[in-house]
């Protein structure tokens, strides 16, 4: 059974940084294409923040380009989201997502809260 567990969220002041981590168990991250980070702010729809395909360029939402970086750690079977220059609009629950290579299965973590104070 595939499990995704996020960590690294918390409270940070505007301009600060956080690094989110997603530990994957039950399958190698090589079997997922892509691996993503989503976020959902109160009263808003869940949105795709960053996407990491097995091959090819990583993709980012316009609102986080140049500030966030998604990366895969193949040796530890983890995915990270480095978030710099945070602002209050980044406040949300952040979710790790893994899509099976055949596109038929979607796995989600439980989410980690990120709160940015002004």
C-alpha positions as CSV (number, residue, x, y, z in Angstrom):
1,X,0.0,0.0,0.0
2,X,1.4,3.4,-1.0
3,X,1.7,6.0,1.7
4,X,2.8,9.6,1.5
5,X,3.7,11.5,4.7
6,X,4.4,15.2,4.6
7,X,6.5,17.1,7.1
8,X,8.2,20.4,7.5
9,X,5.2,22.8,7.7
10,X,4.9,25.4,10.4
11,X,4.6,29.1,11.1
12,X,7.1,31.5,9.5
13,X,7.3,35.2,9.0
14,X,7.0,36.8,5.6
15,X,10.2,36.6,3.7
16,X,11.2,33.4,5.5
17,X,11.8,29.9,4.1
18,X,10.5,26.4,4.8
19,X,11.4,23.0,3.3
20,X,8.6,20.5,3.0
21,X,9.3,16.8,2.7
22,X,7.2,13.9,1.5
23,X,8.3,10.4,2.5
24,X,6.9,7.7,0.1
25,X,6.5,4.1,1.2
26,X,5.1,1.1,-0.5
27,X,6.6,1.9,-3.9
28,X,9.6,3.5,-5.4
29,X,9.2,7.1,-6.5
30,X,10.4,6.0,-9.9
31,X,7.0,4.4,-10.4
32,X,5.3,7.8,-10.2
33,X,5.1,10.3,-13.0
34,X,4.8,13.0,-12.0
35,X,5.1,13.7,-8.3
36,X,3.4,17.0,-7.3
37,X,2.9,19.4,-4.5
38,X,-0.6,21.0,-4.2
39,X,-1.9,23.5,-1.7
40,X,-5.3,24.5,-0.5
41,X,-6.0,27.8,1.3
42,X,-9.2,28.3,3.3
43,X,-12.2,28.8,1.1
44,X,-10.2,28.1,-2.1
45,X,-9.8,25.2,-4.4
46,X,-6.8,23.0,-4.2
47,X,-4.2,24.2,-6.7
48,X,-1.1,22.6,-8.2
49,X,2.0,24.3,-7.0
50,X,4.9,22.3,-8.4
51,X,5.3,19.2,-10.5
52,X,8.2,16.9,-11.0
53,X,8.1,14.4,-13.9
54,X,10.5,11.5,-14.1
55,X,11.9,13.0,-17.3
56,X,11.7,16.6,-18.4
57,X,11.4,20.0,-16.9
58,X,9.8,20.7,-13.6
59,X,6.7,23.0,-13.7
60,X,5.6,25.6,-11.3
61,X,2.5,27.8,-10.7
62,X,3.1,31.3,-11.8
63,X,2.6,32.5,-8.2
64,X,5.6,30.5,-6.9
65,X,8.1,30.6,-9.9
66,X,11.5,31.7,-8.8
67,X,10.7,31.1,-5.1
68,X,9.8,27.4,-4.8
69,X,11.8,24.4,-6.0
70,X,10.6,20.8,-6.2
71,X,13.2,18.0,-6.0
72,X,13.3,14.3,-5.9
73,X,15.6,12.4,-3.6
74,X,15.8,9.0,-5.2
75,X,18.1,7.4,-2.6
76,X,15.7,8.3,0.2
77,X,12.4,7.9,-1.8
78,X,11.4,11.4,-0.9
79,X,10.2,14.6,-2.6
80,X,10.9,18.0,-1.3
81,X,9.6,21.5,-1.8
82,X,11.9,24.3,-0.9
83,X,10.0,27.5,-0.3
84,X,11.8,30.8,-0.2
85,X,10.6,34.4,0.2
86,X,7.3,33.3,1.6
87,X,4.4,35.7,1.8
88,X,1.0,35.5,3.6
89,X,-0.6,34.4,0.3
90,X,1.3,31.2,0.6
91,X,-0.6,30.2,3.7
92,X,-2.3,26.9,3.0
93,X,-2.3,23.2,3.7
94,X,0.3,21.6,1.4
95,X,-0.3,18.2,0.0
96,X,2.1,15.7,-1.6
97,X,0.6,13.9,-4.6
98,X,1.9,10.9,-6.6
99,X,0.4,9.8,-9.9
100,X,1.1,6.3,-11.1
101,X,3.0,6.1,-14.4
102,X,-0.1,4.7,-16.2
103,X,-2.1,7.6,-14.9
104,X,-4.7,5.3,-13.3
105,X,-3.9,5.9,-9.6
106,X,-3.6,9.0,-7.6
107,X,-2.1,9.0,-4.1
108,X,-2.3,11.8,-1.5
109,X,-0.7,12.6,1.8
110,X,-2.5,14.0,4.7
111,X,-1.2,17.5,4.3
112,X,1.0,19.8,6.3
113,X,0.0,23.3,7.4
114,X,2.1,26.3,6.3
115,X,1.2,29.6,7.9
116,X,3.0,32.8,6.9
117,X,2.6,35.8,9.1
118,X,2.9,39.4,7.9
